[in-house]
Amino acid sequence: QVQLVESGGGLVQAGESLRLSCVASGSDFTINRMGWYRQAPGDQRDLVAHISSGGSTKFADSVKGRFTISRDNAKNTVYLEMNSLKPEDTAIYYCNADITVGEYEYDYWGQGTQVTVSS
């Protein structure tokens, strides 16, 4: 069984920064793509950014130029550096990973971490 655990959320003011981390734990697995999604109250869960095992990245238009995604494969960890935060970035942020266990691929989610940006 693989688990994803996020950390780093919190309350900040507009213009400030936060760094989210997500660690995958378990045994005998290979992490393929890792990423972050977010969901505000009443909204659907949307992609923020993801990064492939080779380092290719994709960002939502709303965060391009402000957010950076990176990963440390040795630590099974993905990071989301969020700069110039805006009130509209307020949401629960979920870590997501596409993981191979044995012969099969699975889609895993973390429990979510709250990010609140005050104006």
NORWO-V712270 format. One line per field, one symbol per residue. phi: phi as a letter, one per 40 degrees, with the letter a starting at -180 (. if undefined). A space follows every 10 residues. Layout:
BEGIN
phi=???
END
This chain:
BEGIN
phi=.bbbbcahci bbcdgcbabc babcbiafbb cccbabbaac dgbccbccaa bccchcbabc dcbdgbbbba abccbfbbbb cbbfcbdccc acbbcbacbc bgcbbbbbbc cgbcbbbcc
END
